[in-house]
Amino acid sequence: MPEQALLNFDSPHLLSDEEAVLSCLGHGRESAVSSTIIEARTGLRPRRVQQIIRKLRLEGHSIGSATQDPMGYYLTSEPGTCRMISSSVISRQT
């Protein structure tokens, strides 16, 4: 399980809801998990899942999203994708 080691669940900044969302995510675009599945697995409401994904991205977690099959969120380590995600999240703040 090398992907799990990348998540750093020992970080004191992660809350249990955040850990739950991270544990649902697969590594790579082909492992995208829909928010509906994340909601079912964690018991969180849709808006809360969105808030957590956004917060995790701002904290530096490389979480991509896909709008075509397979749709959903996934962990990524591709540098271009990470930069694109960061820019997108930051631009929505302003």
All heavy atoms as an XYZ file, in Angstrom:
721
protein
N       0.802     -1.194      0.000
C       0.000      0.000      0.000
C       0.848      1.263      0.000
O       0.716      2.112      0.881
C      -0.888      0.031      1.226
C      -1.994     -0.925      1.230
S      -3.005     -0.435      2.638
C      -4.347     -1.478      2.368
N       1.685      1.489     -0.968
C       2.505      2.686     -0.984
C       1.684      3.965     -1.065
O       2.085      4.997     -0.575
C       3.391      2.516     -2.212
C       2.914      1.338     -2.940
C       1.950      0.610     -2.072
N       0.480      3.930     -1.687
C      -0.334      5.135     -1.784
C      -0.732      5.636     -0.404
O      -0.773      6.817     -0.140
C      -1.609      4.884     -2.608
C      -1.358      4.602     -4.061
C      -1.122      3.120     -4.302
O      -1.490      2.287     -3.458
O      -0.534      2.782     -5.329
N      -1.047      4.743      0.518
C      -1.442      5.143      1.854
C      -0.330      5.894      2.564
O      -0.587      6.822      3.297
C      -1.867      3.926      2.677
C      -3.115      3.254      2.147
C      -4.335      4.148      2.196
O      -4.479      4.951      3.109
N      -5.197      4.056      1.205
N       0.899      5.496      2.333
C       2.023      6.158      2.986
C       2.133      7.617      2.538
O       2.545      8.477      3.307
C       3.316      5.420      2.687
N       1.722      7.908      1.318
C       1.790      9.269      0.801
C       0.787     10.204      1.471
O       0.952     11.408      1.447
C       1.525      9.270     -0.715
C       2.533      8.545     -1.581
C       2.038      8.506     -3.022
C       3.886      9.211     -1.498
N      -0.240      9.661      2.087
C      -1.291     10.488      2.651
C      -0.910     11.129      3.972
O      -1.493     12.114      4.370
C      -2.563      9.659      2.851
C      -3.176      9.117      1.576
C      -4.403      8.284      1.901
C      -3.536     10.229      0.616
N       0.051     10.558      4.681
C       0.521     11.092      5.953
C      -0.628     11.314      6.931
O      -0.928     12.415      7.348
C       1.294     12.399      5.741
C       1.973     12.840      7.025
O       2.058     12.091      7.988
N       2.462     14.067      7.029
N      -1.275     10.213      7.310
C      -2.380     10.275      8.260
C      -1.916     10.677      9.657
O      -2.716     10.942     10.526
C      -3.114      8.932      8.330
C      -3.979      8.684      7.134
C      -3.708      7.640      6.276
C      -5.065      9.495      6.863
C      -4.507      7.405      5.177
C      -5.870      9.269      5.766
C      -5.591      8.224      4.919
N      -0.618     10.707      9.891
C      -0.087     11.105     11.187
C      -0.042     12.620     11.351
O       0.292     13.122     12.415
C       1.323     10.538     11.391
C       1.300      9.024     11.429
O       0.309      8.460     11.923
O       2.271      8.414     10.961
N      -0.350     13.342     10.303
C      -0.337     14.799     10.362
C      -1.318     15.283     11.423
O      -2.481     14.887     11.425
C      -0.726     15.380      9.002
O      -0.926     16.756      9.104
N      -0.877     16.138     12.334
C      -1.772     16.617     13.392
C      -2.871     17.536     12.873
O      -3.809     17.834     13.582
C      -0.837     17.377     14.324
C       0.321     17.778     13.480
C       0.458     16.700     12.434
N      -2.760     17.963     11.632
C      -3.723     18.908     11.073
C      -4.952     18.231     10.483
O      -5.913     18.902     10.177
C      -3.059     19.774     10.002
C      -1.841     20.493     10.503
N      -1.912     21.523     11.410
C      -0.536     20.303     10.246
C      -0.698     21.945     11.691
N       0.160     21.219     10.995
N      -4.918     16.914     10.313
C      -6.049     16.221      9.709
C      -7.108     15.904     10.757
O      -6.821     15.387     11.816
C      -5.602     14.916      9.046
C      -4.798     15.029      7.766
C      -4.437     13.650      7.254
C      -5.543     15.806      6.709
N      -8.351     16.230     10.418
C      -9.485     15.875     11.252
C     -10.008     14.533     10.795
O      -9.692     14.071      9.700
C     -10.566     16.949     11.141
C     -10.127     18.377     11.486
C     -11.251     19.359     11.198
C      -9.701     18.450     12.942
N     -10.842     13.902     11.587
C     -11.332     12.568     11.234
C     -12.116     12.577      9.920
O     -12.013     11.642      9.132
C     -12.166     11.978     12.358
O     -13.289     12.791     12.626
N     -12.912     13.636      9.659
C     -13.643     13.725      8.387
C     -12.667     13.802      7.218
O     -12.888     13.195      6.162
C     -14.558     14.949      8.354
C     -15.784     14.806      9.233
O     -16.020     13.703      9.773
O     -16.514     15.806      9.381
N     -11.591     14.546      7.394
C     -10.591     14.679      6.336
C      -9.898     13.344      6.087
O      -9.675     12.956      4.940
C      -9.582     15.756      6.702
C     -10.206     17.139      6.767
C      -9.325     18.165      7.444
O      -8.262     17.807      7.977
O      -9.724     19.344      7.456
N      -9.563     12.634      7.158
C      -8.954     11.313      7.022
C      -9.892     10.371      6.282
O      -9.463      9.598      5.428
C      -8.622     10.724      8.395
C      -7.462     11.385      9.077
C      -7.155     10.770     10.436
O      -7.704      9.688     10.749
O      -6.365     11.369     11.170
N     -11.182     10.443      6.617
C     -12.167      9.573      5.985
C     -12.246      9.834      4.480
O     -12.275      8.896      3.677
C     -13.534      9.765      6.630
N     -12.251     11.106      4.096
C     -12.308     11.448      2.667
C     -11.032     10.986      1.965
O     -11.090     10.350      0.911
C     -12.545     12.966      2.467
C     -12.360     13.356      1.007
C     -13.941     13.345      2.948
N      -9.881     11.260      2.540
C      -8.618     10.841      1.926
C      -8.548      9.331      1.755
O      -8.033      8.835      0.752
C      -7.422     11.316      2.763
C      -6.977     12.755      2.559
C      -5.894     13.120      3.556
C      -6.486     12.977      1.140
N      -9.063      8.594      2.716
C      -8.987      7.132      2.634
C      -9.863      6.572      1.515
O      -9.659      5.448      1.071
C      -9.365      6.495      3.969
O     -10.740      6.652      4.236
N     -10.816      7.357      1.032
C     -11.682      6.920     -0.073
C     -11.022      7.090     -1.438
O     -11.428      6.459     -2.410
C     -12.983      7.723     -0.076
S     -14.078      7.388      1.309
N     -10.024      7.960     -1.522
C      -9.449      8.319     -2.815
C      -8.411      7.307     -3.278
O      -7.557      6.886     -2.506
C      -8.809      9.704     -2.740
C      -9.721     10.845     -2.284
C      -8.943     12.144     -2.251
C     -10.938     10.943     -3.169
N      -8.494      6.969     -4.566
C      -7.493      6.111     -5.176
C      -6.413      6.960     -5.811
O      -6.563      8.165     -5.989
N      -5.315      6.321     -6.179
C      -4.205      7.043     -6.791
C      -4.289      6.921     -8.313
O      -4.320      5.833     -8.851
C      -2.872      6.485     -6.295
C      -1.711      7.335     -6.673
N      -1.424      8.511     -6.015
C      -0.795      7.210     -7.650
C      -0.354      9.060     -6.576
N       0.040      8.291     -7.565
N      -4.351      8.068     -8.975
C      -4.386      8.097    -10.434
C      -5.777      8.322    -10.982
O      -6.786      7.994    -10.354
N      -5.813      8.917    -12.146
C      -7.059      9.290    -12.825
C      -8.011      8.111    -12.988
O      -9.219      8.230    -12.849
C      -6.692      9.908    -14.181
C      -7.812     10.100    -15.165
C      -8.744     11.213    -14.692
N      -9.806     11.434    -15.623
C     -10.945     10.728    -15.668
N     -11.145      9.734    -14.843
N     -11.890     11.020    -16.545
N      -7.456      6.938    -13.279
C      -8.281      5.748    -13.515
C      -8.961      5.253    -12.238
O      -9.870      4.440    -12.289
C      -7.454      4.623    -14.141
C      -6.367      4.070    -13.246
C      -5.118      4.942    -13.136
O      -4.963      5.922    -13.901
O      -4.294      4.644    -12.259
N      -8.545      5.785    -11.096
C      -9.110      5.373     -9.804
C     -10.035      6.430     -9.217
O     -10.281      6.433     -8.006
C      -7.978      5.088     -8.820
O      -7.151      4.064     -9.287
N     -10.538      7.318    -10.054
C     -11.406      8.398     -9.563
C     -12.624      7.834     -8.840
O     -13.199      6.825     -9.250
C     -11.846      9.283    -10.729
N     -12.996      8.491     -7.735
C     -14.130      8.071     -6.911
C     -15.125      9.224     -6.862
O     -14.752     10.350     -6.510
C     -13.661      7.719     -5.475
C     -14.836      7.305     -4.614
C     -12.600      6.641     -5.508
N     -16.373      8.943     -7.191
C     -17.378     10.007     -7.226
C     -17.691     10.516     -5.827
O     -17.516      9.809     -4.827
C     -18.663      9.499     -7.881
O     -19.330      8.604     -7.012
N     -18.172     11.746     -5.767
C     -18.545     12.316     -4.470
C     -19.691     11.528     -3.849
O     -19.775     11.407     -2.624
C     -18.900     13.796     -4.612
O     -19.970     13.964     -5.497
N     -20.557     10.947     -4.682
C     -21.658     10.134     -4.173
C     -21.130      8.921     -3.409
O     -21.637      8.583     -2.333
C     -22.563      9.666     -5.331
O     -23.005     10.809     -6.073
C     -23.762      8.893     -4.824
N     -20.083      8.303     -3.937
C     -19.479      7.160     -3.255
C     -18.790      7.611     -1.972
O     -18.908      6.964     -0.931
C     -18.505      6.416     -4.193
C     -19.290      5.733     -5.310
C     -17.657      5.415     -3.430
C     -18.448      5.107     -6.392
N     -18.078      8.738     -2.040
C     -17.425      9.267     -0.836
C     -18.469      9.562      0.243
O     -18.284      9.223      1.413
C     -16.605     10.532     -1.166
C     -15.449     10.183     -2.107
C     -16.077     11.183      0.111
C     -14.717     11.381     -2.669
N     -19.576     10.162     -0.153
C     -20.652     10.468      0.791
C     -21.206      9.191      1.426
O     -21.420      9.135      2.644
C     -21.773     11.220      0.080
C     -21.372     12.599     -0.387
C     -22.244     13.113     -1.530
O     -23.373     12.606     -1.721
O     -21.774     14.018     -2.245
N     -21.416      8.159      0.620
C     -21.954      6.897      1.130
C     -20.980      6.219      2.093
O     -21.382      5.678      3.126
C     -22.287      5.962     -0.027
N     -19.699      6.255      1.764
C     -18.692      5.603      2.604
C     -18.424      6.342      3.906
O     -18.087      5.737      4.912
C     -17.381      5.460      1.837
C     -17.432      4.437      0.729
C     -16.102      4.329      0.030
N     -16.172      3.407     -1.084
C     -15.214      3.274     -1.995
N     -14.114      4.010     -1.922
N     -15.353      2.408     -2.981
N     -18.555      7.663      3.877
C     -18.199      8.462      5.065
C     -19.401      8.945      5.867
O     -19.245      9.332      7.017
C     -17.387      9.704      4.648
O     -18.202     10.531      3.806
C     -16.098      9.320      3.942
N     -20.570      8.978      5.239
C     -21.752      9.507      5.905
C     -21.805     11.026      5.901
O     -22.648     11.627      6.561
N     -20.912     11.653      5.132
C     -20.872     13.116      5.057
C     -21.849     13.629      4.008
O     -22.141     12.944      3.028
C     -19.454     13.585      4.707
C     -18.370     13.240      5.712
C     -16.994     13.565      5.145
C     -18.596     13.977      7.020
N     -22.304     14.846      4.202
C     -23.200     15.496      3.231
C     -22.376     16.001      2.039
O     -21.183     16.273      2.177
C     -23.938     16.651      3.888
C     -24.890     16.189      4.976
C     -25.713     17.379      5.448
N     -26.789     16.965      6.297
C     -27.984     16.570      5.861
N     -28.237     16.531      4.574
N     -28.922     16.228      6.707
N     -23.027     16.167      0.875
C     -22.306     16.607     -0.329
C     -21.497     17.886     -0.140
O     -20.340     17.963     -0.546
C     -23.419     16.815     -1.360
C     -24.526     15.937     -0.908
C     -24.442     15.907      0.604
N     -22.087     18.894      0.473
C     -21.378     20.173      0.661
C     -20.154     19.994      1.555
O     -19.117     20.611      1.336
C     -22.342     21.208      1.261
C     -21.721     22.563      1.425
C     -21.470     23.228      0.065
N     -20.791     24.478      0.276
C     -19.716     24.867     -0.381
N     -19.207     24.100     -1.316
N     -19.144     26.013     -0.131
N     -20.259     19.131      2.560
C     -19.136     18.895      3.468
C     -17.991     18.213      2.720
O     -16.824     18.551      2.931
C     -19.594     18.049      4.658
C     -18.511     17.770      5.655
C     -18.093     19.028      6.415
N     -17.049     18.704      7.376
C     -15.932     19.396      7.530
N     -15.725     20.498      6.847
N     -15.032     19.018      8.390
N     -18.299     17.272      1.847
C     -17.260     16.609      1.051
C     -16.538     17.641      0.192
O     -15.308     17.668      0.137
C     -17.848     15.473      0.177
C     -16.812     14.948     -0.812
C     -18.363     14.341      1.053
N     -17.279     18.525     -0.448
C     -16.676     19.581     -1.271
C     -15.769     20.479     -0.434
O     -14.673     20.837     -0.868
C     -17.760     20.427     -1.943
C     -18.552     19.690     -2.976
C     -19.756     20.487     -3.449
O     -20.073     21.552     -2.914
N     -20.434     19.970     -4.457
N     -16.236     20.861      0.749
C     -15.434     21.717      1.625
C     -14.128     21.026      2.024
O     -13.063     21.648      2.049
C     -16.220     22.077      2.890
C     -17.368     23.013      2.646
C     -18.250     23.162      3.881
O     -18.295     22.292      4.746
N     -18.978     24.267      3.944
N     -14.219     19.753      2.340
C     -13.033     19.009      2.757
C     -12.046     18.875      1.608
O     -10.840     19.095      1.790
C     -13.422     17.623      3.318
C     -14.125     17.811      4.672
C     -12.213     16.712      3.444
C     -14.753     16.545      5.222
N     -12.527     18.543      0.418
C     -11.645     18.431     -0.757
C     -10.931     19.755     -0.987
O      -9.713     19.804     -1.189
C     -12.435     18.011     -2.024
C     -12.974     16.578     -1.885
C     -11.586     18.172     -3.279
C     -11.945     15.483     -1.948
N     -11.670     20.839     -0.917
C     -11.076     22.168     -1.135
C     -10.011     22.471     -0.081
O      -8.923     22.932     -0.396
C     -12.176     23.227     -1.085
C     -11.706     24.606     -1.430
C     -12.915     25.525     -1.585
N     -12.541     26.749     -2.228
C     -12.003     27.788     -1.587
N     -11.801     27.738     -0.307
N     -11.692     28.879     -2.246
N     -10.310     22.200      1.178
C      -9.375     22.446      2.271
C      -8.112     21.599      2.103
O      -6.991     22.095      2.260
C     -10.039     22.142      3.604
C      -9.151     22.386      4.813
C      -9.916     22.103      6.104
C      -9.120     22.469      7.330
N      -8.120     21.500      7.683
N      -8.290     20.338      1.765
C      -7.136     19.454      1.583
C      -6.248     19.940      0.434
O      -5.025     19.905      0.528
C      -7.596     18.014      1.341
C      -8.250     17.322      2.539
C      -8.877     15.996      2.111
C      -7.238     17.112      3.656
N      -6.864     20.403     -0.637
C      -6.089     20.947     -1.763
C      -5.292     22.175     -1.329
O      -4.122     22.317     -1.681
C      -7.022     21.308     -2.919
C      -7.531     20.114     -3.694
C      -8.537     20.545     -4.720
N      -8.837     19.489     -5.668
C      -9.857     19.537     -6.506
N     -10.664     20.587     -6.522
N     -10.064     18.533     -7.338
N      -5.938     23.065     -0.590
C      -5.251     24.271     -0.134
C      -4.098     23.942      0.806
O      -3.123     24.687      0.882
C      -6.233     25.218      0.557
C      -7.227     25.914     -0.374
C      -8.292     26.643      0.431
C      -6.508     26.869     -1.310
N      -4.208     22.837      1.519
C      -3.146     22.406      2.431
C      -2.035     21.649      1.715
O      -1.086     21.214      2.350
C      -3.737     21.537      3.544
C      -4.599     22.327      4.500
C      -5.268     21.461      5.547
O      -5.216     20.211      5.446
O      -5.842     22.030      6.484
N      -2.174     21.463      0.403
C      -1.106     20.851     -0.367
C      -1.326     19.417     -0.808
O      -0.463     18.833     -1.456
N      -2.476     18.839     -0.492
C      -2.759     17.493     -0.975
C      -3.086     17.569     -2.468
O      -3.848     18.432     -2.890
C      -3.934     16.877     -0.213
C      -3.619     16.602      1.227
N      -3.072     15.419      1.650
C      -3.758     17.379      2.325
C      -2.896     15.468      2.953
N      -3.295     16.651      3.389
N      -2.505     16.697     -3.234
C      -2.688     16.698     -4.687
C      -3.911     15.865     -5.040
O      -3.821     14.660     -5.266
C      -1.449     16.147     -5.376
O      -0.345     16.947     -5.074
N      -5.054     16.529     -5.083
C      -6.316     15.856     -5.382
C      -6.839     16.395     -6.703
O      -7.126     17.579     -6.836
C      -7.349     16.090     -4.261
C      -6.804     15.565     -2.936
C      -8.674     15.424     -4.616
C      -7.656     15.899     -1.739
N      -6.937     15.501     -7.668
C      -7.469     15.870     -8.976
C      -8.947     15.552     -9.034
O      -9.491     14.871     -8.163
N      -9.596     16.049    -10.075
C     -11.002     15.711    -10.282
C     -11.250     15.520    -11.769
O     -10.579     16.130    -12.605
C     -11.918     16.789     -9.714
O     -11.657     18.027    -10.324
N     -12.192     14.657    -12.063
C     -12.506     14.340    -13.450
C     -14.008     14.443    -13.669
O     -14.791     14.011    -12.820
C     -12.037     12.925    -13.776
N     -14.398     15.020    -14.797
C     -15.817     15.156    -15.123
C     -16.265     14.164    -16.185
O     -17.416     14.181    -16.588
C     -16.125     16.589    -15.590
O     -15.285     16.901    -16.699
C     -15.891     17.588    -14.471
N     -15.341     13.323    -16.641
C     -15.676     12.265    -17.600
C     -15.309     10.929    -16.980
O     -14.462     10.859    -16.098
C     -14.929     12.471    -18.909
C     -15.340     13.739    -19.616
C     -14.590     13.929    -20.930
O     -13.654     13.211    -21.234
N     -15.007     14.913    -21.702
N     -15.946      9.858    -17.446
C     -15.728      8.522    -16.864
C     -14.270      8.132    -16.862
O     -13.597      8.317    -17.866
C     -16.542      7.477    -17.615
C     -18.022      7.547    -17.276
O     -18.334      8.001    -16.165
O     -18.841      7.142    -18.117
N     -13.796      7.615    -15.744
C     -14.492      7.562    -14.467
C     -14.482      8.932    -13.785
O     -13.435      9.554    -13.657
C     -13.694      6.539    -13.662
C     -12.310      6.615    -14.220
C     -12.466      6.990    -15.667
N     -15.662      9.388    -13.399
C     -15.793     10.711    -12.786
C     -15.468     10.645    -11.300
O     -15.667      9.625    -10.661
C     -17.225     11.227    -12.952
C     -17.586     11.526    -14.384
S     -19.194     12.324    -14.544
C     -20.281     11.004    -14.074
N     -14.963     11.761    -10.775
C     -14.738     11.849     -9.348
C     -13.395     12.428     -8.982
O     -12.713     13.038     -9.803
N     -13.026     12.211     -7.741
C     -11.779     12.729     -7.183
C     -10.742     11.611     -7.109
O     -11.091     10.448     -6.954
C     -12.017     13.280     -5.774
C     -12.986     14.431     -5.738
C     -14.280     14.264     -5.254
C     -12.608     15.691     -6.174
C     -15.167     15.325     -5.200
C     -13.490     16.761     -6.127
C     -14.765     16.567     -5.645
O     -15.648     17.625     -5.602
N      -9.476     11.994     -7.196
C      -8.390     11.027     -7.128
C      -7.119     11.736     -6.682
O      -7.002     12.953     -6.771
C      -8.167     10.357     -8.489
C      -7.842     11.330     -9.596
C      -6.524     11.594     -9.942
C      -8.845     11.999    -10.297
C      -6.211     12.502    -10.956
C      -8.553     12.899    -11.300
C      -7.226     13.143    -11.633
O      -6.923     14.044    -12.621
N      -6.179     10.952     -6.181
C      -4.870     11.479     -5.794
C      -3.972     11.494     -7.014
O      -3.998     10.569     -7.822
C      -4.246     10.604     -4.701
C      -5.042     10.525     -3.406
C      -4.446      9.471     -2.487
C      -5.066     11.872     -2.723
N      -3.191     12.544     -7.154
C      -2.290     12.642     -8.289
C      -0.918     13.106     -7.827
O      -0.794     13.784     -6.812
C      -2.833     13.611     -9.358
O      -1.945     13.617    -10.461
C      -2.989     15.015     -8.835
N       0.087     12.703     -8.581
C       1.443     13.166     -8.275
C       2.074     13.797     -9.504
O       3.256     14.102     -9.517
C       2.302     12.000     -7.771
O       2.323     10.975     -8.739
N       1.251     14.019    -10.536
C       1.748     14.636    -11.762
C       1.928     16.134    -11.521
O       0.969     16.829    -11.189
C       0.774     14.406    -12.911
C       0.595     12.940    -13.252
C      -0.463     12.734    -14.312
O      -0.749     13.683    -15.066
O      -1.000     11.630    -14.379
N       3.150     16.651    -11.694
C       3.429     18.066    -11.390
C       2.508     19.049    -12.099
O       2.040     19.995    -11.500
C       4.882     18.253    -11.843
C       5.462     16.887    -11.845
C       4.331     15.945    -12.157
N       2.215     18.845    -13.346
C       1.344     19.762    -14.085
C      -0.053     19.795    -13.513
O      -0.674     20.850    -13.395
N      -0.544     18.654    -13.135
C      -1.877     18.569    -12.548
C      -1.915     19.275    -11.209
O      -2.862     19.990    -10.899
C      -2.294     17.093    -12.374
O      -2.194     16.435    -13.634
C      -3.709     16.972    -11.853
N      -0.887     19.115    -10.405
C      -0.828     19.754     -9.092
C      -0.857     21.264     -9.219
O      -1.579     21.943     -8.496
C       0.425     19.324     -8.327
S       0.463     17.570     -7.963
N      -0.087     21.805    -10.148
C      -0.065     23.256    -10.352
C      -1.421     23.758    -10.819
O      -1.912     24.778    -10.373
C       1.011     23.631    -11.365
C       2.382     23.815    -10.768
C       3.313     24.491    -11.749
N       3.488     23.729    -12.968
C       4.356     22.728    -13.111
N       5.115     22.360    -12.098
N       4.467     22.088    -14.245
N      -2.035     23.011    -11.742
C      -3.325     23.400    -12.286
C      -4.386     23.400    -11.176
O      -5.202     24.313    -11.082
C      -3.732     22.434    -13.398
C      -4.947     22.843    -14.163
S      -5.218     21.780    -15.595
C      -5.468     20.199    -14.816
N      -4.361     22.400    -10.314
C      -5.315     22.316     -9.213
C      -5.119     23.498     -8.271
O      -6.076     24.164     -7.889
C      -5.151     20.989     -8.449
C      -5.597     19.819     -9.328
C      -5.938     21.001     -7.145
C      -5.191     18.466     -8.789
N      -3.882     23.778     -7.904
C      -3.590     24.883     -6.983
C      -4.065     26.205     -7.554
O      -4.684     27.011     -6.861
C      -2.095     24.964     -6.700
O      -1.661     23.801     -6.067
N      -3.787     26.449     -8.808
C      -4.209     27.699     -9.446
C      -5.717     27.825     -9.464
O      -6.272     28.887     -9.211
C      -3.686     27.763    -10.877
O      -2.287     27.762    -10.887
N      -6.391     26.725     -9.741
C      -7.841     26.724     -9.810
C      -8.455     27.035     -8.462
O      -9.367     27.852     -8.344
C      -8.327     25.361    -10.309
O      -9.718     25.287    -10.238
N      -7.965     26.418     -7.413
C      -8.491     26.638     -6.070
C      -8.230     28.060     -5.617
O      -9.120     28.736     -5.091
C      -7.900     25.624     -5.059
C      -8.281     25.990     -3.647
C      -8.371     24.211     -5.378
N      -7.033     28.561     -5.846
C      -6.680     29.919     -5.419
C      -7.497     30.959     -6.171
O      -7.977     31.914     -5.594
C      -5.164     30.158     -5.568
C      -4.416     29.299     -4.530
C      -4.815     31.621     -5.398
C      -2.931     29.215     -4.744
N      -7.705     30.767     -7.473
C      -8.456     31.743     -8.263
C      -9.902     31.814     -7.822
O     -10.548     32.852     -7.955
C      -8.352     31.432     -9.745
O      -9.067     30.255    -10.054
N     -10.449     30.736     -7.277
C     -11.834     30.749     -6.807
C     -11.966     31.492     -5.488
O     -13.049     31.880     -5.113
C     -12.347     29.317     -6.629
C     -12.524     28.610     -7.943
C     -13.091     27.237     -7.728
N     -12.835     26.431     -8.900
C     -12.770     25.125     -8.906
N     -12.942     24.444     -7.799
N     -12.525     24.459    -10.009
N     -10.847     31.681     -4.773
C     -10.900     32.403     -3.509
C     -11.053     33.896     -3.723
O     -11.594     34.580     -2.866
C      -9.619     32.173     -2.720
C      -9.549     30.837     -2.047
C      -8.308     30.746     -1.187
O      -7.261     31.258     -1.547
N      -8.441     30.079     -0.076
N     -10.544     34.398     -4.821
C     -10.536     35.849     -5.029
C     -11.747     36.322     -5.784
O     -12.511     35.637     -6.303
C      -9.262     36.286     -5.780
O      -9.192     35.577     -7.018
C      -8.058     36.021     -4.937
